[in-house]
């Protein structure tokens, strides 16, 4: 009888390192005792177990930004902390108050804080080079503004890649009149991601090979599964199509658990952050995606999620089993737990890892952790939009996606932004001309260059698609079409003009842009103060982009032009075309970008000037 060969030491080490990244250390996080601010910063609220996040309340705040050693995976690294904590302290404000926040920079480089989703004067928005110069080493900057809203928000650095290495925290704003859903308890669940690698090293690897961290590439097993399901010719045609395009159907995320550890309130899956409750209580869960790179699919097996807010704004309640959200988005859910313990499960969109916590009646109680679900492949609708619905794999070619044929009719301004509809209102077109968002793609001339590897001519406009990996999974999954802000839009006027921007990229070069222009080659988008503008975002890539406009609300509309929901960050799926209305009521200079940090830093960023 042959003995089973032992696993080689190198292979064993790889397996252990992989498990550490997926699960992390049970006690991973800031290495306490090395900062005078660390101990008081981690005093635990009575209803949370594990690595608790400090909470600061009132109208006067002092925040100190420092570099601290951290260890999430067994490898000590340096992170950026606020008041000795990763995540940064949760700030609790009250609507109508004026807050004063003094931020002291103890780093050896500039820093900043952006108050994500907060409506405020542009000088307080915290984006270096746009709204202010940044905070130099050794300096203190004072943010001061009146709080004009309530709900769940967050804050983070907008300098370099500090957000990736720990500089982010939650904001909870109580309504002025104490209104809102009545609950007996609440918990903030701030999801993030951590890499032991230097972010610039990660960026360099992606520039050299765009799919460096994608170890879910199609395999021989996948090929024979396709043969069994679709027969040999269709399986060969499918592989030939992807090879010709030099693209991967599993390219759902730039980074994976090959380098990322997924965190909930700064706690690894092995650490199992726990929020306590009493059976029968209504519990409000304030979910914040503060990650730099990760879309999460969130569910609590055994519990329904009653979604009551999106991006800090009330929604007509909708009950679901699961929701997906990307960096920058927030959702508030109310649950009614009755058993002893429930797992809060947030798996990454690429299905390589997860963040995990527990709702429990006592410390130490836990529930079964679901297995990661199989990854799904991008399909024709994700590549070609409406055109892809009935096309067979063998018939498709580069021209069908408009890789080469130039649309000479597109009009662009100096920044490359498509202005094909802008002239309608200026030249006295009837209001009905802009009653519905246009559906015809208008590719800017700047899209036909090395920064763009594909273009979609017939993007899909449906908002009832939960996205790749969530379709027909047997659960009720939240979609954009489900979201309705009560009371209607803030501004009842229709669009005076229409601006179309295309989300573009080239995975081989790892460049990301708008209308084929990286930020360094673009000029600002200019809005007239007080005007009502429709913005169309048309995704010409195979990735989902969470698009965040600073300083003004994005009022999402349905394909027929009817109002849906007020948001500050909108996810745009592959080959999708969505539209929203903006009232340019905030004078100044603002940022507009994809909230995937590496996409923003690669160039998917524009300045917006309201004058």
C-alpha positions as CSV (number, residue, x, y, z in Angstrom):
1,X,0.0,0.0,0.0
2,X,1.4,3.4,-1.0
3,X,1.7,6.1,1.5
4,X,0.3,9.5,0.7
5,X,3.0,11.9,-0.3
6,X,3.5,14.7,2.3
7,X,2.7,18.2,1.2
8,X,5.9,20.0,0.4
9,X,7.0,22.7,3.0
10,X,6.7,25.5,0.4
11,X,3.1,24.4,-0.6
12,X,2.2,24.1,3.1
13,X,3.5,27.7,3.7
14,X,1.5,28.9,0.7
15,X,-1.7,27.3,2.1
16,X,-1.1,28.8,5.5
17,X,-0.4,32.2,4.1
18,X,-3.6,32.0,1.9
19,X,-5.6,31.0,5.0
20,X,-4.2,33.9,7.0
21,X,-5.2,36.4,4.3
22,X,-8.8,34.9,4.1
23,X,-9.3,34.5,7.9
24,X,-6.7,36.8,9.4
25,X,-5.6,36.6,13.0
26,X,-8.2,36.3,15.8
27,X,-6.5,39.3,17.6
28,X,-5.4,41.1,14.5
29,X,-5.3,44.9,14.3
30,X,-3.5,47.9,15.8
31,X,-0.6,46.7,18.0
32,X,-1.7,48.2,21.3
33,X,0.7,49.7,23.8
34,X,2.8,51.4,21.1
35,X,0.7,54.6,21.0
36,X,-0.4,56.8,23.9
37,X,-3.7,57.2,22.2
38,X,-4.3,53.5,21.6
39,X,-5.7,52.3,24.9
40,X,-8.5,54.9,25.5
41,X,-9.3,54.6,21.8
42,X,-10.3,51.0,22.2
43,X,-12.5,51.2,25.2
44,X,-15.4,48.8,24.2
45,X,-19.0,49.8,24.2
46,X,-21.0,47.4,26.4
47,X,-23.0,45.9,23.6
48,X,-20.0,45.1,21.3
49,X,-17.4,42.3,21.7
50,X,-14.0,42.1,20.3
51,X,-12.1,44.9,18.7
52,X,-14.5,47.8,19.4
53,X,-14.3,51.1,17.6
54,X,-14.3,54.2,19.8
55,X,-17.2,56.7,19.6
56,X,-16.9,60.5,19.9
57,X,-19.9,62.7,20.3
58,X,-20.7,66.4,20.5
59,X,-19.7,69.4,18.4
60,X,-16.0,69.7,19.1
61,X,-13.6,67.0,18.0
62,X,-9.8,66.6,18.0
63,X,-8.4,64.0,15.6
64,X,-4.7,63.1,15.4
65,X,-3.4,61.2,12.4
66,X,-0.4,58.9,13.2
67,X,1.5,56.0,11.7
68,X,1.1,52.8,13.8
69,X,2.2,49.2,13.6
70,X,-0.6,46.8,12.8
71,X,-0.9,43.1,12.3
72,X,-3.9,41.5,10.7
73,X,-2.3,38.4,9.2
74,X,0.8,37.5,11.2
75,X,2.9,40.0,9.4
76,X,3.6,43.3,11.2
77,X,3.1,46.3,8.9
78,X,2.6,50.1,9.3
79,X,-0.9,51.6,9.0
80,X,-2.4,55.1,9.3
81,X,-4.6,55.5,12.3
82,X,-6.8,58.3,13.8
83,X,-6.5,58.7,17.6
84,X,-4.7,55.3,17.6
85,X,-7.6,53.4,16.1
86,X,-8.2,51.5,12.8
87,X,-11.0,52.1,11.9
88,X,-11.0,55.7,13.0
89,X,-13.4,56.7,15.8
90,X,-17.1,56.8,15.0
91,X,-18.3,60.4,15.0
92,X,-21.8,61.1,16.2
93,X,-23.3,64.5,15.2
94,X,-26.8,66.0,15.4
95,X,-28.5,67.6,12.5
96,X,-28.6,71.4,12.8
97,X,-25.4,71.6,14.9
98,X,-22.2,73.3,13.8
99,X,-19.3,71.0,14.3
100,X,-15.6,71.9,14.7
101,X,-13.1,69.2,13.9
102,X,-9.4,69.9,14.4
103,X,-7.2,67.4,12.5
104,X,-3.5,67.3,13.6
105,X,-1.1,65.6,11.1
106,X,1.6,63.6,12.8
107,X,2.7,61.8,9.6
108,X,5.8,62.5,7.5
109,X,3.6,63.3,4.5
110,X,0.5,65.4,3.7
111,X,-2.9,64.2,4.8
112,X,-6.6,65.1,4.5
113,X,-10.0,64.1,5.5
114,X,-13.0,64.0,3.2
115,X,-16.5,63.9,4.8
116,X,-18.1,61.4,2.4
117,X,-21.7,62.3,1.4
118,X,-21.8,65.4,3.6
119,X,-23.2,68.6,2.1
120,X,-21.0,71.4,3.1
121,X,-18.9,74.4,1.7
122,X,-16.4,73.2,-0.8
123,X,-13.5,74.6,1.2
124,X,-14.4,72.0,3.9
125,X,-14.7,69.0,1.5
126,X,-11.1,67.9,2.1
127,X,-9.8,67.0,-1.4
128,X,-6.2,68.2,-1.9
129,X,-5.7,70.2,-5.1
130,X,-9.4,70.7,-5.5
131,X,-11.0,72.2,-2.3
132,X,-7.8,72.9,-0.3
133,X,-4.1,72.4,-0.3
134,X,-4.0,69.5,2.2
135,X,-2.6,69.2,5.7
136,X,1.2,69.3,5.8
137,X,3.2,67.3,8.4
138,X,3.1,68.9,11.8
139,X,0.2,71.2,10.9
140,X,-3.4,71.2,12.2
141,X,-6.4,72.1,10.0
142,X,-9.8,73.0,11.4
143,X,-12.9,71.9,9.6
144,X,-16.0,73.8,10.6
145,X,-19.5,73.5,9.0
146,X,-23.2,73.2,9.9
147,X,-24.6,69.7,9.7
148,X,-27.6,69.9,7.3
149,X,-28.6,66.3,7.1
150,X,-29.0,63.1,9.1
151,X,-28.2,59.4,8.5
152,X,-25.2,57.1,8.1
153,X,-22.1,58.4,6.4
154,X,-18.3,58.0,6.7
155,X,-15.0,59.8,6.4
156,X,-11.6,59.0,4.9
157,X,-8.3,60.3,3.7
158,X,-8.2,61.7,0.2
159,X,-4.4,61.8,0.2
160,X,-2.3,59.2,-1.6
161,X,-3.4,55.7,-0.6
162,X,-3.9,56.4,3.1
163,X,-7.5,55.2,2.9
164,X,-6.2,51.7,2.0
165,X,-4.0,51.4,5.1
166,X,-6.5,52.4,7.8
167,X,-7.6,56.0,7.5
168,X,-11.4,55.7,7.5
169,X,-14.2,55.9,10.0
170,X,-18.0,56.1,10.4
171,X,-20.3,59.1,10.9
172,X,-23.8,58.8,12.5
173,X,-26.0,61.9,12.4
174,X,-29.1,62.0,14.6
175,X,-32.2,63.7,13.1
176,X,-32.9,67.2,14.4
177,X,-36.4,66.2,15.6
178,X,-35.4,62.6,16.6
179,X,-37.5,61.2,13.8
180,X,-36.8,57.9,12.0
181,X,-37.4,54.2,12.5
182,X,-37.8,53.3,16.2
183,X,-35.4,50.6,17.3
184,X,-34.2,49.3,20.6
185,X,-30.5,48.9,19.6
186,X,-28.2,49.7,16.7
187,X,-24.7,48.7,15.5
188,X,-22.4,50.3,12.9
189,X,-20.8,47.7,10.6
190,X,-18.0,49.3,8.7
191,X,-16.5,46.9,6.1
192,X,-13.1,47.4,4.7
193,X,-10.1,45.6,3.2
194,X,-6.5,45.3,4.2
195,X,-3.3,44.3,2.2
196,X,0.1,43.6,3.7
197,X,1.6,44.8,0.5
198,X,2.5,48.4,0.0
199,X,-0.3,50.0,-2.1
200,X,2.1,51.4,-4.6
201,X,3.6,47.9,-5.0
202,X,0.2,46.5,-5.7
203,X,-0.5,49.3,-8.2
204,X,2.8,48.5,-10.0
205,X,2.0,44.9,-10.3
206,X,-1.4,45.7,-11.9
207,X,0.3,48.1,-14.3
208,X,2.5,45.3,-15.4
209,X,-0.3,42.7,-15.5
210,X,-3.9,43.7,-15.1
211,X,-5.1,40.3,-13.9
212,X,-2.2,39.7,-11.5
213,X,-4.4,39.0,-8.5
214,X,-7.1,37.0,-10.4
215,X,-6.5,33.4,-9.6
216,X,-10.0,32.4,-10.7
217,X,-9.0,32.2,-14.4
218,X,-10.9,29.7,-16.6
219,X,-9.5,26.2,-16.2
220,X,-9.6,22.9,-18.1
221,X,-12.3,21.7,-15.8
222,X,-14.4,24.8,-16.8
223,X,-13.8,24.0,-20.4
224,X,-15.1,20.4,-20.1
225,X,-18.1,21.6,-18.1
226,X,-18.9,24.0,-21.0
227,X,-18.5,21.1,-23.5
228,X,-21.0,19.0,-21.4
229,X,-23.5,21.9,-21.2
230,X,-23.1,23.5,-24.6
231,X,-21.3,21.0,-26.8
232,X,-17.8,21.2,-28.2
233,X,-18.2,23.9,-30.9
234,X,-20.0,26.4,-28.6
235,X,-17.3,25.8,-25.9
236,X,-14.5,26.4,-28.4
237,X,-16.2,29.5,-29.7
238,X,-16.6,30.8,-26.2
239,X,-12.9,30.4,-25.4
240,X,-11.9,31.8,-28.8
241,X,-13.9,34.9,-28.2
242,X,-12.3,35.7,-24.8
243,X,-8.8,34.9,-26.1
244,X,-9.3,37.2,-29.1
245,X,-10.3,40.0,-26.9
246,X,-7.5,39.3,-24.4
247,X,-10.0,39.5,-21.6
248,X,-11.1,37.2,-18.9
249,X,-14.8,36.3,-18.0
250,X,-13.8,36.1,-14.4
251,X,-12.4,39.6,-14.2
252,X,-14.7,40.9,-11.5
253,X,-12.3,42.6,-9.2
254,X,-8.7,44.0,-9.5
255,X,-7.7,42.6,-6.1
256,X,-8.6,39.4,-4.4
257,X,-7.9,37.5,-1.2
258,X,-4.5,36.7,-2.8
259,X,-3.5,40.0,-1.2
260,X,-6.6,41.2,0.7
261,X,-7.9,40.4,4.2
262,X,-11.6,41.4,4.6
263,X,-12.5,43.3,7.8
264,X,-15.6,44.1,9.7
265,X,-15.1,47.0,12.2
266,X,-11.4,46.5,11.9
267,X,-11.8,42.8,12.8
268,X,-10.8,39.8,10.7
269,X,-13.1,36.9,10.1
270,X,-11.2,34.8,12.6
271,X,-11.6,37.7,15.2
272,X,-15.4,37.5,14.7
273,X,-16.6,41.0,15.7
274,X,-19.8,40.5,17.7
275,X,-22.8,42.8,18.3
276,X,-25.1,41.9,21.2
277,X,-28.9,42.0,21.3
278,X,-31.9,40.8,23.3
279,X,-34.3,38.4,21.5
280,X,-37.3,40.3,20.1
281,X,-35.5,43.7,19.8
282,X,-35.5,45.6,16.6
283,X,-31.9,46.2,15.7
284,X,-30.7,48.9,13.2
285,X,-27.5,47.9,11.3
286,X,-25.7,50.8,9.7
287,X,-23.7,49.1,6.9
288,X,-20.8,51.2,5.5
289,X,-18.5,50.1,2.7
290,X,-15.3,51.8,3.6
291,X,-13.1,49.5,1.6
292,X,-10.7,50.7,-1.0
293,X,-11.2,47.9,-3.5
294,X,-14.1,45.5,-2.6
295,X,-17.7,45.1,-3.5
296,X,-19.4,43.1,-0.8
297,X,-22.6,40.9,-1.0
298,X,-24.1,41.0,2.5
299,X,-26.7,38.7,4.1
300,X,-27.6,37.3,7.5
301,X,-28.8,33.7,7.1
302,X,-32.0,33.3,9.0
303,X,-32.9,37.0,9.0
304,X,-34.7,39.3,6.6
305,X,-33.2,42.7,6.1
306,X,-35.6,45.6,6.0
307,X,-33.7,48.3,4.1
308,X,-34.7,51.8,5.3
309,X,-31.9,54.0,4.1
310,X,-29.4,54.3,1.3
311,X,-26.5,56.7,1.5
312,X,-28.0,58.3,4.6
313,X,-31.4,59.1,3.0
314,X,-34.6,57.4,4.0
315,X,-36.1,54.9,1.6
316,X,-39.6,53.4,1.4
317,X,-38.8,50.2,3.4
318,X,-38.0,47.2,1.2
319,X,-37.4,43.7,2.7
320,X,-34.7,41.6,1.1
321,X,-32.4,38.7,1.9
322,X,-29.2,40.2,0.5
323,X,-27.7,43.4,-0.9
324,X,-24.5,44.3,-2.8
325,X,-22.7,47.5,-2.2
326,X,-19.4,49.0,-3.3
327,X,-16.9,51.4,-1.8
328,X,-18.5,54.6,-0.7
329,X,-22.1,53.3,-0.4
330,X,-24.1,52.9,2.9
331,X,-27.3,51.0,3.7
332,X,-29.3,50.9,6.9
333,X,-31.2,47.7,7.6
334,X,-33.5,46.8,10.5
335,X,-33.6,43.2,11.7
336,X,-35.6,41.3,14.3
337,X,-33.3,38.5,15.7
338,X,-34.9,35.8,17.8
339,X,-32.4,33.0,18.0
340,X,-29.2,33.1,20.0
341,X,-26.8,33.9,17.2
342,X,-26.6,34.9,13.5
343,X,-23.7,35.3,11.2
344,X,-23.3,38.6,9.3
345,X,-21.8,37.3,6.1
346,X,-20.2,39.7,3.5
347,X,-18.6,37.8,0.7
348,X,-16.5,39.6,-1.9
349,X,-18.0,39.9,-5.4
350,X,-15.2,37.8,-6.9
351,X,-16.0,35.1,-4.3
352,X,-12.4,34.7,-3.0
353,X,-13.0,35.8,0.6
354,X,-15.3,37.4,3.1
355,X,-15.8,39.6,6.1
356,X,-17.7,38.1,8.9
357,X,-19.2,39.1,12.2
358,X,-21.9,37.8,14.6
359,X,-25.1,39.1,16.1
360,X,-25.6,37.3,19.4
361,X,-27.3,37.3,22.8
362,X,-24.1,36.8,24.7
363,X,-20.3,36.9,24.2
364,X,-19.0,33.7,22.6
365,X,-22.2,32.6,20.9
366,X,-21.8,32.0,17.2
367,X,-23.6,30.6,14.1
368,X,-22.5,28.6,11.1
369,X,-20.5,30.6,8.6
370,X,-21.7,30.0,5.0
371,X,-19.3,28.6,2.4
372,X,-18.2,30.9,-0.3
373,X,-20.4,30.6,-3.3
374,X,-19.0,29.6,-6.7
375,X,-17.8,32.4,-8.8
376,X,-19.9,33.4,-11.8
377,X,-18.7,34.3,-15.3
378,X,-19.4,37.6,-17.1
379,X,-21.8,37.0,-19.9
380,X,-22.8,38.7,-23.1
381,X,-25.1,41.2,-21.3
382,X,-22.2,42.2,-19.1
383,X,-20.0,42.8,-22.2
384,X,-22.3,44.2,-24.8
385,X,-25.4,45.3,-22.9
386,X,-28.7,45.0,-24.8
387,X,-26.8,43.8,-27.9
388,X,-25.5,40.7,-26.1
389,X,-28.9,39.2,-25.2
390,X,-29.4,37.0,-28.2
391,X,-25.9,36.7,-29.7
392,X,-24.1,33.4,-29.9
393,X,-20.4,33.3,-28.8
394,X,-19.1,32.4,-32.2
395,X,-20.7,35.2,-34.0
396,X,-19.2,37.9,-31.9
397,X,-16.2,39.9,-33.0
398,X,-14.3,43.1,-32.0
399,X,-16.4,45.2,-34.3
400,X,-19.6,44.1,-32.7
401,X,-18.5,45.9,-29.5
402,X,-17.3,48.9,-31.6
403,X,-13.6,48.3,-31.0
404,X,-12.7,50.0,-34.2
405,X,-15.5,51.9,-35.9
406,X,-15.4,55.5,-35.0
407,X,-18.6,57.5,-34.4
408,X,-17.8,60.8,-36.2
409,X,-21.1,62.3,-35.1
410,X,-20.1,62.5,-31.4
411,X,-19.5,66.1,-30.2
412,X,-17.0,66.7,-27.4
413,X,-15.8,69.7,-25.5
414,X,-12.2,70.3,-24.7
415,X,-12.2,67.8,-21.9
416,X,-13.6,65.0,-24.1
417,X,-17.0,65.2,-22.3
418,X,-19.9,64.4,-24.6
419,X,-22.1,67.4,-25.1
420,X,-24.3,66.1,-27.8
421,X,-27.5,67.0,-26.0
422,X,-26.3,70.1,-24.3
423,X,-27.3,72.3,-27.1
424,X,-30.9,71.3,-27.1
425,X,-31.9,73.4,-24.1
426,X,-29.7,76.3,-25.1
427,X,-31.4,76.6,-28.5
428,X,-35.0,76.5,-27.2
429,X,-35.9,72.9,-27.6
430,X,-39.2,71.9,-26.1
431,X,-39.0,70.7,-22.5
432,X,-40.3,67.3,-23.6
433,X,-37.0,66.7,-25.6
434,X,-35.3,66.0,-22.3
435,X,-38.2,64.4,-20.4
436,X,-36.6,60.9,-20.8
437,X,-32.9,60.1,-20.7
438,X,-31.4,59.3,-24.1
439,X,-30.5,55.7,-24.9
440,X,-28.2,56.2,-27.9
441,X,-24.5,55.9,-27.1
442,X,-22.5,59.0,-28.1
443,X,-18.9,58.0,-27.9
444,X,-16.5,60.9,-27.5
445,X,-13.7,61.1,-30.1
446,X,-11.2,60.8,-27.2
447,X,-12.5,57.2,-26.5
448,X,-10.7,56.0,-29.7
449,X,-7.2,55.7,-28.2
450,X,-4.9,53.6,-26.1
451,X,-6.8,54.2,-22.8
452,X,-9.9,52.4,-24.1
453,X,-9.9,48.7,-24.9
454,X,-13.7,48.3,-25.6
455,X,-16.8,50.4,-26.3
456,X,-20.5,49.4,-25.8
457,X,-22.9,50.7,-28.4
458,X,-26.2,49.4,-27.0
459,X,-25.8,49.6,-23.2
460,X,-28.6,48.1,-21.1
461,X,-30.7,50.5,-19.1
462,X,-32.4,48.1,-16.7
463,X,-32.0,48.8,-13.0
464,X,-33.6,45.6,-11.7
465,X,-30.5,43.5,-12.2
466,X,-28.7,42.6,-8.9
467,X,-25.5,41.9,-10.8
468,X,-23.1,39.1,-11.7
469,X,-23.2,36.3,-9.1
470,X,-26.5,37.4,-7.6
471,X,-28.9,36.6,-10.4
472,X,-31.4,33.8,-9.8
473,X,-29.6,32.7,-6.6
474,X,-32.9,31.8,-4.9
475,X,-32.7,34.9,-2.6
476,X,-34.4,38.3,-2.8
477,X,-31.6,40.7,-3.6
478,X,-31.9,44.5,-3.5
479,X,-31.6,46.4,-6.8
480,X,-31.5,50.0,-7.7
481,X,-35.1,49.6,-9.1
482,X,-36.3,48.8,-5.6
483,X,-35.1,52.1,-4.1
484,X,-37.6,54.9,-3.7
485,X,-36.9,58.1,-1.6
486,X,-40.2,59.2,-0.1
487,X,-41.4,62.7,-0.9
488,X,-39.9,62.8,-4.5
489,X,-37.0,64.8,-5.8
490,X,-35.7,67.9,-4.0
491,X,-36.1,69.9,-7.2
492,X,-39.2,69.4,-9.3
493,X,-37.6,70.9,-12.4
494,X,-36.7,68.7,-15.4
495,X,-33.3,68.7,-17.0
496,X,-32.2,71.8,-18.8
497,X,-29.4,69.9,-20.5
498,X,-27.8,66.5,-20.6
499,X,-24.2,65.5,-20.0
500,X,-23.0,62.1,-21.0
501,X,-19.8,60.6,-19.6
502,X,-18.4,57.1,-20.5
503,X,-16.6,55.0,-18.0
504,X,-13.6,53.7,-19.9
505,X,-10.5,51.6,-19.3
506,X,-7.8,49.3,-20.7
507,X,-7.1,46.3,-18.6
508,X,-3.8,45.4,-20.4
509,X,-2.4,48.8,-19.6
510,X,-4.4,49.1,-16.4
511,X,-5.6,52.6,-17.1
512,X,-9.0,53.9,-16.0
513,X,-10.6,57.1,-17.3
514,X,-13.7,59.0,-18.3
515,X,-14.4,59.3,-22.0
516,X,-10.9,57.9,-22.6
517,X,-9.2,60.7,-20.8
518,X,-7.3,60.2,-17.5
519,X,-7.7,63.1,-15.0
520,X,-4.3,64.5,-15.9
521,X,-5.4,65.0,-19.5
522,X,-8.9,66.3,-18.8
523,X,-10.5,69.7,-18.1
524,X,-13.2,70.4,-15.5
525,X,-16.9,69.7,-16.0
526,X,-18.6,73.1,-15.6
527,X,-22.1,73.6,-14.2
528,X,-24.0,76.9,-14.1
529,X,-25.0,77.7,-10.5
530,X,-28.7,76.8,-10.0
531,X,-29.1,74.8,-13.2
532,X,-30.8,71.4,-13.3
533,X,-28.7,68.9,-15.3
534,X,-29.2,65.3,-16.3
535,X,-26.0,63.2,-16.1
536,X,-25.8,59.9,-18.0
537,X,-23.1,57.4,-17.1
538,X,-22.4,54.8,-19.8
539,X,-20.1,51.9,-18.7
540,X,-17.9,50.8,-21.5
541,X,-16.0,48.4,-19.3
542,X,-16.6,44.9,-17.8
543,X,-16.2,46.1,-14.2
544,X,-18.7,47.7,-11.9
545,X,-17.8,51.3,-10.9
546,X,-19.1,53.1,-7.8
547,X,-19.3,56.7,-9.0
548,X,-19.2,59.4,-6.3
549,X,-20.0,63.1,-7.0
550,X,-18.9,65.4,-4.1
551,X,-21.0,68.3,-2.8
552,X,-24.3,67.6,-4.6
553,X,-27.0,64.9,-4.5
554,X,-27.4,62.5,-7.5
555,X,-31.1,61.9,-7.9
556,X,-31.4,58.5,-9.7
557,X,-34.1,58.2,-12.3
558,X,-35.7,55.3,-14.0
559,X,-35.3,54.7,-17.8
560,X,-38.6,56.6,-18.3
561,X,-37.3,59.6,-16.5
562,X,-39.3,59.1,-13.3
563,X,-37.5,59.8,-10.0
564,X,-36.3,56.9,-7.9
565,X,-33.8,57.7,-5.1
566,X,-31.4,60.3,-3.8
567,X,-27.9,59.0,-3.6
568,X,-24.3,60.2,-3.3
569,X,-22.6,57.1,-4.7
570,X,-24.0,55.1,-7.6
571,X,-22.8,51.7,-8.8
572,X,-22.7,51.3,-12.6
573,X,-22.6,47.7,-13.8
574,X,-20.8,46.5,-16.8
575,X,-22.3,47.6,-20.1
576,X,-25.0,49.6,-18.2
577,X,-26.3,53.1,-18.8
578,X,-27.8,55.0,-15.9
579,X,-28.9,58.5,-15.4
580,X,-29.5,61.0,-12.6
581,X,-30.4,64.6,-12.1
582,X,-28.2,67.1,-10.3
583,X,-29.2,70.6,-9.1
584,X,-26.0,72.7,-9.2
585,X,-26.7,74.4,-5.9
586,X,-23.1,74.2,-4.4
587,X,-20.7,76.9,-5.6
588,X,-17.0,75.9,-5.8
589,X,-14.7,73.1,-7.0
590,X,-15.7,69.5,-6.4
591,X,-14.4,66.0,-7.1
592,X,-16.2,63.3,-9.2
593,X,-14.6,59.9,-9.4
594,X,-14.9,56.1,-9.2
595,X,-14.5,55.1,-5.5
596,X,-12.4,52.0,-6.3
597,X,-9.2,53.7,-5.1
598,X,-6.9,52.3,-7.8
599,X,-9.3,53.3,-10.5
600,X,-9.5,56.8,-9.1
601,X,-5.7,57.0,-8.8
602,X,-5.3,55.6,-12.4
603,X,-7.4,58.5,-13.8
604,X,-11.2,57.8,-13.4
605,X,-11.6,61.2,-11.9
606,X,-12.9,64.6,-12.9
607,X,-13.1,68.1,-11.4
608,X,-16.5,69.7,-11.3
609,X,-16.8,73.5,-11.2
610,X,-20.0,75.2,-10.2
611,X,-19.9,78.9,-11.0
